Amino acid sequence: MGVLKEKDKKKVANIFKGIEKDVKIVMFTQEMECPHCEMTRTMLEEVSDLSDKLSLEVHDFVAEADLAKKYGVDKIPATVILGDKDYGIRFYGVPTGYEFNVLIEDIMDVGKRNPALSKEVMTELAKIDQPVHLQVLISPT
Amino acid sequence: MASDYITSDMIESSEFSFLAVKYNVHGVPHTVINEEHSIVGAQSEMEFARAILKAIGQ
C-alpha cells in the first residue's frame, strides 16, 4: 500500500527536477519489520522512484550489523542520505509531516552538493575544528 | 554538509521516547549537541551556528 498521495508525488517529482548530482538513500530496517520501518521503506521507495538521480539501498540492521556500524546507525528505522561522500545526515523514524519537507530539502541540498546556508553562517561553521554530533528531536505534525 | 565535523540526526521523539526521556525533552524541536548541550526551540541559522561554537568552547 502506498504512503504518498498522488498530488504530493507530482509536487516532489517537480522539485526533484532541480537535482544536479546523484543522491543515494541508504535505509536500515530488519527482516521482521516494525510498522514504522515498513512505512519508512515504502515511503523511500516511492520517493526514490520520483527521480532518475535517486537510488535506494535497503539493508538489514541485524544481518548487516557491520554496515550499520559503519554508518553509525544504532536504531531503526534509519535513513542515511549520501552524495559523493557521507555528510552525516541521518533520519531516525518515519519522516512524515513537516519532517517530510526536511527530507526533501536535504535530498535537494545533497543533490546540489550545496547546503542552503548564507555565506555568513558558512563562515561561522568553518570555525568548527572538532566533531559535533547534533541530535534534533522532533515530533510528528 | 557545511562542515565535515558535523553529523546530524533527526530523531522522531515519539518513536524513540527513551531518547526524549534521556535528554529531558519537553518541547520540540530540541537539539542536543555532543550529548551535553541543548538548544530548545527553533533558532535562526546564525544563532544555531553560534550555539554550536559555544558548545565546543569557541
N, CA and C atoms of all chains as a GROMACS GRO file, in nm:
protein
  597
    1MET      N    1   0.084  -0.119   0.000
    1MET     CA    2   0.000   0.000   0.000
    1MET      C    3   0.088   0.125   0.000
    2GLY      N    4   0.048   0.222  -0.080
    2GLY     CA    5   0.128   0.344  -0.091
    2GLY      C    6   0.116   0.433   0.030
    3VAL      N    7   0.214   0.518   0.046
    3VAL     CA    8   0.214   0.612   0.158
    3VAL      C    9   0.188   0.754   0.108
    4LEU      N   10   0.251   0.788  -0.004
    4LEU     CA   11   0.239   0.925  -0.056
    4LEU      C   12   0.114   0.943  -0.142
    5LYS      N   13   0.055   1.061  -0.132
    5LYS     CA   14  -0.060   1.093  -0.218
    5LYS      C   15  -0.009   1.127  -0.358
    6GLU      N   16  -0.091   1.098  -0.459
    6GLU     CA   17  -0.051   1.124  -0.598
    6GLU      C   18  -0.012   1.270  -0.621
    7LYS      N   19  -0.090   1.360  -0.562
    7LYS     CA   20  -0.060   1.502  -0.586
    7LYS      C   21   0.073   1.543  -0.520
    8ASP      N   22   0.105   1.478  -0.407
    8ASP     CA   23   0.234   1.506  -0.342
    8ASP      C   24   0.349   1.449  -0.425
    9LYS      N   25   0.327   1.331  -0.483
    9LYS     CA   26   0.430   1.272  -0.570
    9LYS      C   27   0.462   1.366  -0.686
   10LYS      N   28   0.357   1.422  -0.745
   10LYS     CA   29   0.377   1.514  -0.859
   10LYS      C   30   0.457   1.636  -0.815
   11LYS      N   31   0.420   1.689  -0.699
   11LYS     CA   32   0.487   1.808  -0.647
   11LYS      C   33   0.636   1.780  -0.623
   12VAL      N   34   0.662   1.666  -0.558
   12VAL     CA   35   0.801   1.631  -0.525
   12VAL      C   36   0.881   1.601  -0.652
   13ALA      N   37   0.819   1.530  -0.748
   13ALA     CA   38   0.888   1.499  -0.874
   13ALA      C   39   0.931   1.628  -0.943
   14ASN      N   40   0.846   1.729  -0.933
   14ASN     CA   41   0.876   1.858  -0.993
   14ASN      C   42   0.994   1.925  -0.922
   15ILE      N   43   0.995   1.919  -0.789
   15ILE     CA   44   1.107   1.975  -0.711
   15ILE      C   45   1.236   1.901  -0.747
   16PHE      N   46   1.226   1.770  -0.761
   16PHE     CA   47   1.344   1.686  -0.788
   16PHE      C   48   1.408   1.714  -0.924
   17LYS      N   49   1.337   1.786  -1.011
   17LYS     CA   50   1.398   1.822  -1.141
   17LYS      C   51   1.523   1.907  -1.119
   18GLY      N   52   1.530   1.971  -1.002
   18GLY     CA   53   1.644   2.056  -0.970
   18GLY      C   54   1.765   1.979  -0.917
   19ILE      N   55   1.753   1.848  -0.901
   19ILE     CA   56   1.867   1.769  -0.853
   19ILE      C   57   1.973   1.764  -0.963
   20GLU      N   58   2.097   1.800  -0.926
   20GLU     CA   59   2.202   1.805  -1.028
   20GLU      C   60   2.289   1.680  -1.028
   21LYS      N   61   2.316   1.628  -0.909
   21LYS     CA   62   2.404   1.511  -0.899
   21LYS      C   63   2.337   1.399  -0.822
   22ASP      N   64   2.387   1.277  -0.843
   22ASP     CA   65   2.324   1.159  -0.784
   22ASP      C   66   2.319   1.164  -0.631
   23VAL      N   67   2.210   1.116  -0.580
   23VAL     CA   68   2.190   1.106  -0.435
   23VAL      C   69   2.154   0.962  -0.402
   24LYS      N   70   2.224   0.907  -0.304
   24LYS     CA   71   2.193   0.770  -0.263
   24LYS      C   72   2.129   0.772  -0.124
   25ILE      N   73   2.016   0.702  -0.115
   25ILE     CA   74   1.950   0.690   0.014
   25ILE      C   75   1.974   0.548   0.065
   26VAL      N   76   2.027   0.537   0.184
   26VAL     CA   77   2.051   0.406   0.245
   26VAL      C   78   1.958   0.394   0.365
   27MET      N   79   1.879   0.287   0.364
   27MET     CA   80   1.785   0.269   0.474
   27MET      C   81   1.812   0.139   0.549
   28PHE      N   82   1.801   0.146   0.680
   28PHE     CA   83   1.814   0.025   0.761
   28PHE      C   84   1.681  -0.013   0.821
   29THR      N   85   1.642  -0.139   0.799
   29THR     CA   86   1.521  -0.194   0.858
   29THR      C   87   1.560  -0.331   0.912
   30GLN      N   88   1.465  -0.420   0.931
   30GLN     CA   89   1.500  -0.556   0.968
   30GLN      C   90   1.400  -0.653   0.908
   31GLU      N   91   1.433  -0.782   0.912
   31GLU     CA   92   1.350  -0.881   0.844
   31GLU      C   93   1.206  -0.878   0.893
   32MET      N   94   1.190  -0.884   1.025
   32MET     CA   95   1.055  -0.870   1.082
   32MET      C   96   1.035  -0.720   1.100
   33GLU      N   97   0.976  -0.657   1.000
   33GLU     CA   98   0.971  -0.511   1.002
   33GLU      C   99   0.875  -0.454   1.106
   34CYS      N  100   0.925  -0.357   1.181
   34CYS     CA  101   0.838  -0.284   1.271
   34CYS      C  102   0.746  -0.199   1.183
   35PRO      N  103   0.626  -0.163   1.231
   35PRO     CA  104   0.534  -0.084   1.148
   35PRO      C  105   0.597   0.044   1.094
   36HIS      N  106   0.674   0.112   1.179
   36HIS     CA  107   0.739   0.235   1.134
   36HIS      C  108   0.845   0.208   1.029
   37CYS      N  109   0.911   0.091   1.040
   37CYS     CA  110   1.014   0.055   0.941
   37CYS      C  111   0.949   0.033   0.806
   38GLU      N  112   0.838  -0.039   0.806
   38GLU     CA  113   0.770  -0.069   0.681
   38GLU      C  114   0.721   0.059   0.614
   39MET      N  115   0.667   0.149   0.695
   39MET     CA  116   0.615   0.274   0.640
   39MET      C  117   0.730   0.359   0.583
   40THR      N  118   0.842   0.362   0.654
   40THR     CA  119   0.957   0.439   0.607
   40THR      C  120   1.009   0.381   0.476
   41ARG      N  121   1.020   0.248   0.470
   41ARG     CA  122   1.071   0.183   0.349
   41ARG      C  123   0.980   0.211   0.230
   42THR      N  124   0.850   0.194   0.251
   42THR     CA  125   0.754   0.220   0.143
   42THR      C  126   0.764   0.365   0.095
   43MET      N  127   0.773   0.456   0.191
   43MET     CA  128   0.783   0.597   0.155
   43MET      C  129   0.911   0.625   0.075
   44LEU      N  130   1.023   0.568   0.119
   44LEU     CA  131   1.150   0.593   0.050
   44LEU      C  132   1.151   0.530  -0.089
   45GLU      N  133   1.085   0.414  -0.102
   45GLU     CA  134   1.073   0.352  -0.235
   45GLU      C  135   0.996   0.444  -0.329
   46GLU      N  136   0.889   0.501  -0.276
   46GLU     CA  137   0.808   0.593  -0.358
   46GLU      C  138   0.886   0.720  -0.391
   47VAL      N  139   0.957   0.773  -0.293
   47VAL     CA  140   1.034   0.897  -0.314
   47VAL      C  141   1.146   0.872  -0.416
   48SER      N  142   1.218   0.760  -0.401
   48SER     CA  143   1.332   0.738  -0.491
   48SER      C  144   1.288   0.709  -0.635
   49ASP      N  145   1.163   0.666  -0.651
   49ASP     CA  146   1.109   0.645  -0.786
   49ASP      C  147   1.079   0.776  -0.859
   50LEU      N  148   1.083   0.886  -0.786
   50LEU     CA  149   1.042   1.014  -0.846
   50LEU      C  150   1.153   1.086  -0.921
   51SER      N  151   1.276   1.032  -0.915
   51SER     CA  152   1.386   1.093  -0.991
   51SER      C  153   1.488   0.988  -1.031
   52ASP      N  154   1.541   1.000  -1.154
   52ASP     CA  155   1.647   0.909  -1.201
   52ASP      C  156   1.777   0.931  -1.124
   53LYS      N  157   1.788   1.047  -1.061
   53LYS     CA  158   1.911   1.081  -0.989
   53LYS      C  159   1.914   1.018  -0.849
   54LEU      N  160   1.803   0.958  -0.811
   54LEU     CA  161   1.795   0.899  -0.677
   54LEU      C  162   1.806   0.747  -0.681
   55SER      N  163   1.881   0.691  -0.587
   55SER     CA  164   1.882   0.545  -0.573
   55SER      C  165   1.859   0.510  -0.426
   56LEU      N  166   1.805   0.393  -0.406
   56LEU     CA  167   1.774   0.349  -0.270
   56LEU      C  168   1.835   0.212  -0.244
   57GLU      N  169   1.901   0.202  -0.131
   57GLU     CA  170   1.954   0.072  -0.085
   57GLU      C  171   1.887   0.042   0.048
   58VAL      N  172   1.830  -0.079   0.059
   58VAL     CA  173   1.768  -0.117   0.186
   58VAL      C  174   1.853  -0.227   0.249
   59HIS      N  175   1.888  -0.208   0.374
   59HIS     CA  176   1.972  -0.306   0.444
   59HIS      C  177   1.906  -0.356   0.571
   60ASP      N  178   1.952  -0.472   0.613
   60ASP     CA  179   1.902  -0.534   0.734
   60ASP      C  180   1.991  -0.496   0.852
   61PHE      N  181   1.930  -0.428   0.947
   61PHE     CA  182   2.002  -0.376   1.064
   61PHE      C  183   2.068  -0.488   1.145
   62VAL      N  184   2.003  -0.605   1.147
   62VAL     CA  185   2.055  -0.716   1.228
   62VAL      C  186   2.157  -0.797   1.148
   63ALA      N  187   2.117  -0.841   1.027
   63ALA     CA  188   2.205  -0.926   0.946
   63ALA      C  189   2.327  -0.849   0.894
   64GLU      N  190   2.312  -0.718   0.879
   64GLU     CA  191   2.423  -0.637   0.828
   64GLU      C  192   2.468  -0.537   0.935
   65ALA      N  193   2.492  -0.590   1.052
   65ALA     CA  194   2.528  -0.507   1.167
   65ALA      C  195   2.658  -0.428   1.142
   66ASP      N  196   2.752  -0.489   1.068
   66ASP     CA  197   2.879  -0.420   1.041
   66ASP      C  198   2.857  -0.294   0.957
   67LEU      N  199   2.768  -0.308   0.859
   67LEU     CA  200   2.738  -0.193   0.773
   67LEU      C  201   2.667  -0.084   0.853
   68ALA      N  202   2.575  -0.126   0.938
   68ALA     CA  203   2.504  -0.029   1.023
   68ALA      C  204   2.604   0.046   1.110
   69LYS      N  205   2.702  -0.028   1.161
   69LYS     CA  206   2.804   0.033   1.246
   69LYS      C  207   2.888   0.134   1.166
   70LYS      N  208   2.919   0.094   1.042
   70LYS     CA  209   2.997   0.183   0.956
   70LYS      C  210   2.928   0.318   0.938
   71TYR      N  211   2.796   0.314   0.927
   71TYR     CA  212   2.720   0.438   0.913
   71TYR      C  213   2.683   0.500   1.048
   72GLY      N  214   2.723   0.436   1.154
   72GLY     CA  215   2.690   0.489   1.287
   72GLY      C  216   2.543   0.478   1.320
   73VAL      N  217   2.475   0.384   1.255
   73VAL     CA  218   2.332   0.367   1.277
   73VAL      C  219   2.309   0.273   1.395
   74ASP      N  220   2.240   0.323   1.499
   74ASP     CA  221   2.222   0.245   1.621
   74ASP      C  222   2.077   0.217   1.654
   75LYS      N  223   1.985   0.259   1.566
   75LYS     CA  224   1.843   0.232   1.588
   75LYS      C  225   1.773   0.237   1.452
   76ILE      N  226   1.655   0.178   1.443
   76ILE     CA  227   1.581   0.177   1.317
   76ILE      C  228   1.435   0.217   1.341
   77PRO      N  229   1.365   0.263   1.237
   77PRO     CA  230   1.413   0.284   1.101
   77PRO      C  231   1.514   0.399   1.091
   78ALA      N  232   1.620   0.375   1.012
   78ALA     CA  233   1.723   0.476   0.991
   78ALA      C  234   1.736   0.506   0.842
   79THR      N  235   1.746   0.634   0.810
   79THR     CA  236   1.762   0.677   0.672
   79THR      C  237   1.887   0.763   0.662
   80VAL      N  238   1.977   0.725   0.570
   80VAL     CA  239   2.104   0.796   0.550
   80VAL      C  240   2.100   0.858   0.411
   81ILE      N  241   2.137   0.984   0.400
   81ILE     CA  242   2.138   1.049   0.268
   81ILE      C  243   2.282   1.079   0.229
   82LEU      N  244   2.324   1.020   0.116
   82LEU     CA  245   2.463   1.029   0.073
   82LEU      C  246   2.476   1.098  -0.062
   83GLY      N  247   2.587   1.171  -0.079
   83GLY     CA  248   2.622   1.227  -0.210
   83GLY      C  249   2.752   1.164  -0.252
   84ASP      N  250   2.853   1.245  -0.288
   84ASP     CA  251   2.984   1.190  -0.320
   84ASP      C  252   3.048   1.133  -0.195
   85LYS      N  253   3.001   1.182  -0.082
   85LYS     CA  254   3.052   1.132   0.046
   85LYS      C  255   2.939   1.131   0.147
   86ASP      N  256   2.972   1.088   0.266
   86ASP     CA  257   2.875   1.086   0.375
   86ASP      C  258   2.882   1.221   0.446
   87TYR      N  259   2.772   1.296   0.440
   87TYR     CA  260   2.770   1.427   0.505
   87TYR      C  261   2.722   1.419   0.649
   88GLY      N  262   2.695   1.299   0.694
   88GLY     CA  263   2.650   1.284   0.833
   88GLY      C  264   2.502   1.313   0.853
   89ILE      N  265   2.424   1.296   0.746
   89ILE     CA  266   2.279   1.325   0.756
   89ILE      C  267   2.202   1.196   0.784
   90ARG      N  268   2.129   1.193   0.895
   90ARG     CA  269   2.051   1.075   0.934
   90ARG      C  270   1.910   1.115   0.976
   91PHE      N  271   1.815   1.032   0.941
   91PHE     CA  272   1.679   1.044   0.993
   91PHE      C  273   1.646   0.916   1.067
   92TYR      N  274   1.600   0.930   1.189
   92TYR     CA  275   1.555   0.812   1.265
   92TYR      C  276   1.405   0.825   1.288
   93GLY      N  277   1.332   0.725   1.241
   93GLY     CA  278   1.186   0.730   1.250
   93GLY      C  279   1.127   0.763   1.113
   94VAL      N  280   0.996   0.764   1.105
   94VAL     CA  281   0.930   0.793   0.978
   94VAL      C  282   0.933   0.944   0.951
   95PRO      N  283   0.992   0.986   0.839
   95PRO     CA  284   0.992   1.129   0.810
   95PRO      C  285   0.858   1.174   0.751
   96THR      N  286   0.759   1.190   0.837
   96THR     CA  287   0.627   1.234   0.789
   96THR      C  288   0.602   1.378   0.833
   97GLY      N  289   0.490   1.431   0.791
   97GLY     CA  290   0.451   1.567   0.830
   97GLY      C  291   0.558   1.666   0.788
   98TYR      N  292   0.593   1.756   0.879
   98TYR     CA  293   0.692   1.858   0.847
   98TYR      C  294   0.826   1.796   0.812
   99GLU      N  295   0.858   1.682   0.877
   99GLU     CA  296   0.986   1.616   0.851
   99GLU      C  297   1.000   1.566   0.709
  100PHE      N  298   0.886   1.543   0.645
  100PHE     CA  299   0.891   1.503   0.504
  100PHE      C  300   0.951   1.617   0.421
  101ASN      N  301   0.911   1.740   0.453
  101ASN     CA  302   0.970   1.856   0.383
  101ASN      C  303   1.119   1.864   0.407
  102VAL      N  304   1.159   1.836   0.531
  102VAL     CA  305   1.302   1.842   0.565
  102VAL      C  306   1.378   1.735   0.487
  103LEU      N  307   1.319   1.616   0.476
  103LEU     CA  308   1.381   1.508   0.397
  103LEU      C  309   1.402   1.552   0.252
  104ILE      N  310   1.297   1.609   0.193
  104ILE     CA  311   1.306   1.654   0.053
  104ILE      C  312   1.411   1.765   0.039
  105GLU      N  313   1.412   1.859   0.135
  105GLU     CA  314   1.512   1.967   0.132
  105GLU      C  315   1.653   1.911   0.143
  106ASP      N  316   1.672   1.812   0.230
  106ASP     CA  317   1.805   1.752   0.246
  106ASP      C  318   1.848   1.680   0.119
  107ILE      N  319   1.755   1.611   0.055
  107ILE     CA  320   1.787   1.545  -0.073
  107ILE      C  321   1.828   1.650  -0.176
  108MET      N  322   1.757   1.763  -0.178
  108MET     CA  323   1.791   1.870  -0.273
  108MET      C  324   1.928   1.930  -0.243
  109ASP      N  325   1.957   1.956  -0.115
  109ASP     CA  326   2.088   2.012  -0.078
  109ASP      C  327   2.201   1.919  -0.120
  110VAL      N  328   2.182   1.789  -0.094
  110VAL     CA  329   2.286   1.691  -0.131
  110VAL      C  330   2.292   1.681  -0.284
  111GLY      N  331   2.176   1.685  -0.349
  111GLY     CA  332   2.170   1.678  -0.496
  111GLY      C  333   2.237   1.796  -0.564
  112LYS      N  334   2.245   1.906  -0.491
  112LYS     CA  335   2.315   2.024  -0.544
  112LYS      C  336   2.456   2.035  -0.487
  113ARG      N  337   2.488   1.946  -0.394
  113ARG     CA  338   2.617   1.948  -0.324
  113ARG      C  339   2.641   2.084  -0.260
  114ASN      N  340   2.533   2.143  -0.212
  114ASN     CA  341   2.542   2.278  -0.159
  114ASN      C  342   2.437   2.298  -0.051
  115PRO      N  343   2.481   2.314   0.075
  115PRO     CA  344   2.382   2.339   0.180
  115PRO      C  345   2.325   2.478   0.161
  116ALA      N  346   2.195   2.492   0.176
  116ALA     CA  347   2.130   2.621   0.153
  116ALA      C  348   2.151   2.712   0.273
  117LEU      N  349   2.275   2.755   0.294
  117LEU     CA  350   2.307   2.843   0.406
  117LEU      C  351   2.375   2.970   0.355
  118SER      N  352   2.360   3.078   0.430
  118SER     CA  353   2.423   3.204   0.389
  118SER      C  354   2.575   3.194   0.407
  119LYS      N  355   2.645   3.284   0.337
  119LYS     CA  356   2.791   3.290   0.344
  119LYS      C  357   2.836   3.314   0.489
  120GLU      N  358   2.760   3.400   0.559
  120GLU     CA  359   2.796   3.434   0.697
  120GLU      C  360   2.790   3.311   0.788
  121VAL      N  361   2.684   3.231   0.771
  121VAL     CA  362   2.668   3.111   0.853
  121VAL      C  363   2.776   3.008   0.816
  122MET      N  364   2.805   2.996   0.688
  122MET     CA  365   2.911   2.903   0.644
  122MET      C  366   3.046   2.943   0.705
  123THR      N  367   3.071   3.074   0.713
  123THR     CA  368   3.196   3.123   0.772
  123THR      C  369   3.205   3.084   0.919
  124GLU      N  370   3.093   3.098   0.991
  124GLU     CA  371   3.091   3.057   1.131
  124GLU      C  372   3.117   2.907   1.145
  125LEU      N  373   3.048   2.828   1.065
  125LEU     CA  374   3.060   2.682   1.075
  125LEU      C  375   3.199   2.633   1.035
  126ALA      N  376   3.267   2.710   0.952
  126ALA     CA  377   3.403   2.672   0.910
  126ALA      C  378   3.501   2.678   1.026
  127LYS      N  379   3.461   2.747   1.135
  127LYS     CA  380   3.550   2.759   1.252
  127LYS      C  381   3.551   2.630   1.335
  128ILE      N  382   3.456   2.542   1.310
  128ILE     CA  383   3.447   2.418   1.389
  128ILE      C  384   3.568   2.330   1.360
  129ASP      N  385   3.636   2.288   1.465
  129ASP     CA  386   3.759   2.212   1.447
  129ASP      C  387   3.758   2.080   1.525
  130GLN      N  388   3.639   2.036   1.564
  130GLN     CA  389   3.628   1.909   1.636
  130GLN      C  390   3.490   1.849   1.608
  131PRO      N  391   3.475   1.718   1.629
  131PRO     CA  392   3.348   1.654   1.597
  131PRO      C  393   3.230   1.714   1.673
  132VAL      N  394   3.122   1.736   1.600
  132VAL     CA  395   2.998   1.786   1.659
  132VAL      C  396   2.887   1.689   1.621
  133HIS      N  397   2.821   1.636   1.721
  133HIS     CA  398   2.710   1.545   1.694
  133HIS      C  399   2.580   1.613   1.735
  134LEU      N  400   2.498   1.644   1.636
  134LEU     CA  401   2.370   1.708   1.664
  134LEU      C  402   2.260   1.604   1.662
  135GLN      N  403   2.174   1.608   1.761
  135GLN     CA  404   2.055   1.524   1.761
  135GLN      C  405   1.935   1.616   1.775
  136VAL      N  406   1.857   1.626   1.670
  136VAL     CA  407   1.741   1.714   1.672
  136VAL      C  408   1.617   1.628   1.698
  137LEU      N  409   1.562   1.642   1.817
  137LEU     CA  410   1.442   1.565   1.850
  137LEU      C  411   1.319   1.644   1.807
  138ILE      N  412   1.237   1.578   1.728
  138ILE     CA  413   1.120   1.644   1.673
  138ILE      C  414   0.999   1.552   1.695
  139SER      N  415   0.881   1.605   1.668
  139SER     CA  416   0.763   1.520   1.682
  139SER      C  417   0.674   1.539   1.560
  140PRO      N  418   0.591   1.440   1.530
  140PRO     CA  419   0.510   1.450   1.409
  140PRO      C  420   0.410   1.565   1.417
  141THR      N  421   0.389   1.630   1.304
  141THR     CA  422   0.293   1.740   1.299
  141THR      C  423   0.187   1.712   1.194
  142MET      N  424   2.661   1.920   0.599
  142MET     CA  425   2.729   1.946   0.471
  142MET      C  426   2.825   2.063   0.480
  143ALA      N  427   2.791   2.160   0.567
  143ALA     CA  428   2.870   2.281   0.577
  143ALA      C  429   3.004   2.255   0.646
  144SER      N  430   3.012   2.148   0.723
  144SER     CA  431   3.136   2.115   0.793
  144SER      C  432   3.151   1.964   0.799
  145ASP      N  433   3.273   1.918   0.768
  145ASP     CA  434   3.297   1.773   0.774
  145ASP      C  435   3.293   1.720   0.916
  146TYR      N  436   3.298   1.811   1.012
  146TYR     CA  437   3.298   1.769   1.152
  146TYR      C  438   3.158   1.739   1.206
  147ILE      N  439   3.057   1.787   1.134
  147ILE     CA  440   2.921   1.777   1.188
  147ILE      C  441   2.847   1.653   1.137
  148THR      N  442   2.790   1.578   1.229
  148THR     CA  443   2.692   1.475   1.193
  148THR      C  444   2.560   1.516   1.258
  149SER      N  445   2.452   1.496   1.186
  149SER     CA  446   2.324   1.546   1.234
  149SER      C  447   2.214   1.442   1.222
  150ASP      N  448   2.153   1.410   1.333
  150ASP     CA  449   2.044   1.312   1.336
  150ASP      C  450   1.911   1.384   1.359
  151MET      N  451   1.814   1.353   1.274
  151MET     CA  452   1.677   1.396   1.302
  151MET      C  453   1.612   1.277   1.371
  152ILE      N  454   1.557   1.298   1.487
  152ILE     CA  455   1.500   1.186   1.562
  152ILE      C  456   1.353   1.209   1.592
  153GLU      N  457   1.272   1.117   1.549
  153GLU     CA  458   1.129   1.121   1.577
  153GLU      C  459   1.110   1.083   1.724
  154SER      N  460   1.083   1.184   1.808
  154SER     CA  461   1.086   1.158   1.952
  154SER      C  462   0.978   1.062   2.001
  155SER      N  463   0.863   1.058   1.931
  155SER     CA  464   0.758   0.967   1.980
  155SER      C  465   0.794   0.821   1.952
  156GLU      N  466   0.876   0.797   1.847
  156GLU     CA  467   0.918   0.659   1.817
  156GLU      C  468   1.036   0.617   1.904
  157PHE      N  469   1.114   0.715   1.947
  157PHE     CA  470   1.230   0.684   2.032
  157PHE      C  471   1.216   0.760   2.163
  158SER      N  472   1.110   0.725   2.235
  158SER     CA  473   1.077   0.802   2.355
  158SER      C  474   1.184   0.790   2.462
  159PHE      N  475   1.264   0.681   2.458
  159PHE     CA  476   1.371   0.669   2.558
  159PHE      C  477   1.472   0.782   2.543
  160LEU      N  478   1.489   0.831   2.420
  160LEU     CA  479   1.583   0.943   2.399
  160LEU      C  480   1.522   1.074   2.448
  161ALA      N  481   1.389   1.088   2.430
  161ALA     CA  482   1.322   1.208   2.479
  161ALA      C  483   1.333   1.214   2.631
  162VAL      N  484   1.327   1.099   2.697
  162VAL     CA  485   1.342   1.093   2.842
  162VAL      C  486   1.487   1.122   2.880
  163LYS      N  487   1.580   1.054   2.809
  163LYS     CA  488   1.723   1.070   2.838
  163LYS      C  489   1.767   1.216   2.830
  164TYR      N  490   1.718   1.288   2.727
  164TYR     CA  491   1.761   1.426   2.707
  164TYR      C  492   1.665   1.528   2.767
  165ASN      N  493   1.567   1.477   2.844
  165ASN     CA  494   1.477   1.566   2.915
  165ASN      C  495   1.401   1.660   2.820
  166VAL      N  496   1.346   1.602   2.716
  166VAL     CA  497   1.278   1.680   2.613
  166VAL      C  498   1.134   1.709   2.655
  167HIS      N  499   1.101   1.839   2.666
  167HIS     CA  500   0.964   1.878   2.698
  167HIS      C  501   0.897   1.950   2.582
  168GLY      N  502   0.977   2.003   2.494
  168GLY     CA  503   0.923   2.071   2.377
  168GLY      C  504   1.012   2.043   2.258
  169VAL      N  505   0.955   2.056   2.139
  169VAL     CA  506   1.034   2.031   2.019
  169VAL      C  507   1.031   2.154   1.928
  170PRO      N  508   1.128   2.174   1.841
  170PRO     CA  509   1.249   2.094   1.830
  170PRO      C  510   1.343   2.113   1.950
  171HIS      N  511   1.407   2.005   1.986
  171HIS     CA  512   1.503   2.006   2.096
  171HIS      C  513   1.633   1.950   2.039
  172THR      N  514   1.736   2.033   2.034
  172THR     CA  515   1.862   1.989   1.974
  172THR      C  516   1.966   1.961   2.080
  173VAL      N  517   2.023   1.842   2.074
  173VAL     CA  518   2.128   1.804   2.168
  173VAL      C  519   2.262   1.812   2.094
  174ILE      N  520   2.356   1.885   2.153
  174ILE     CA  521   2.488   1.898   2.091
  174ILE      C  522   2.588   1.817   2.173
  175ASN      N  523   2.653   1.721   2.109
  175ASN     CA  524   2.754   1.637   2.174
  175ASN      C  525   2.710   1.585   2.311
  176GLU      N  526   2.587   1.540   2.318
  176GLU     CA  527   2.531   1.476   2.437
  176GLU      C  528   2.508   1.569   2.556
  177GLU      N  529   2.577   1.683   2.562
  177GLU     CA  530   2.567   1.760   2.686
  177GLU      C  531   2.506   1.899   2.678
  178HIS      N  532   2.492   1.955   2.559
  178HIS     CA  533   2.433   2.088   2.548
  178HIS      C  534   2.300   2.078   2.476
  179SER      N  535   2.208   2.166   2.511
  179SER     CA  536   2.076   2.163   2.448
  179SER      C  537   2.035   2.298   2.393
  180ILE      N  538   1.966   2.296   2.283
  180ILE     CA  539   1.900   2.416   2.230
  180ILE      C  540   1.752   2.380   2.219
  181VAL      N  541   1.668   2.456   2.288
  181VAL     CA  542   1.526   2.428   2.281
  181VAL      C  543   1.457   2.532   2.193
  182GLY      N  544   1.376   2.485   2.103
  182GLY     CA  545   1.301   2.573   2.014
  182GLY      C  546   1.375   2.598   1.884
  183ALA      N  547   1.304   2.662   1.792
  183ALA     CA  548   1.363   2.693   1.662
  183ALA      C  549   1.451   2.816   1.675
  184GLN      N  550   1.560   2.817   1.603
  184GLN     CA  551   1.657   2.927   1.608
  184GLN      C  552   1.688   2.970   1.465
  185SER      N  553   1.743   3.090   1.452
  185SER     CA  554   1.791   3.128   1.319
  185SER      C  555   1.918   3.047   1.291
  186GLU      N  556   1.955   3.040   1.166
  186GLU     CA  557   2.074   2.962   1.129
  186GLU      C  558   2.198   3.016   1.199
  187MET      N  559   2.207   3.151   1.208
  187MET     CA  560   2.324   3.211   1.272
  187MET      C  561   2.326   3.181   1.421
  188GLU      N  562   2.211   3.191   1.487
  188GLU     CA  563   2.204   3.160   1.630
  188GLU      C  564   2.246   3.015   1.654
  189PHE      N  565   2.202   2.930   1.565
  189PHE     CA  566   2.232   2.788   1.574
  189PHE      C  567   2.383   2.763   1.559
  190ALA      N  568   2.442   2.826   1.460
  190ALA     CA  569   2.587   2.812   1.436
  190ALA      C  570   2.666   2.859   1.558
  191ARG      N  571   2.621   2.973   1.616
  191ARG     CA  572   2.693   3.028   1.733
  191ARG      C  573   2.676   2.939   1.854
  192ALA      N  574   2.557   2.876   1.868
  192ALA     CA  575   2.533   2.785   1.980
  192ALA      C  576   2.626   2.663   1.970
  193ILE      N  577   2.649   2.616   1.848
  193ILE     CA  578   2.740   2.502   1.827
  193ILE      C  579   2.881   2.543   1.868
  194LEU      N  580   2.925   2.660   1.822
  194LEU     CA  581   3.060   2.706   1.854
  194LEU      C  582   3.077   2.725   2.006
  195LYS      N  583   2.973   2.778   2.070
  195LYS     CA  584   2.978   2.798   2.214
  195LYS      C  585   2.991   2.663   2.284
  196ALA      N  586   2.916   2.564   2.235
  196ALA     CA  587   2.916   2.431   2.297
  196ALA      C  588   3.054   2.366   2.291
  197ILE      N  589   3.131   2.398   2.185
  197ILE     CA  590   3.265   2.338   2.176
  197ILE      C  591   3.372   2.433   2.228
  198GLY      N  592   3.328   2.538   2.296
  198GLY     CA  593   3.421   2.627   2.364
  198GLY      C  594   3.489   2.728   2.274
  199GLN      N  595   3.422   2.767   2.168
  199GLN     CA  596   3.481   2.871   2.080
  199GLN      C  597   3.401   3.001   2.086
   0.00000   0.00000   0.00000
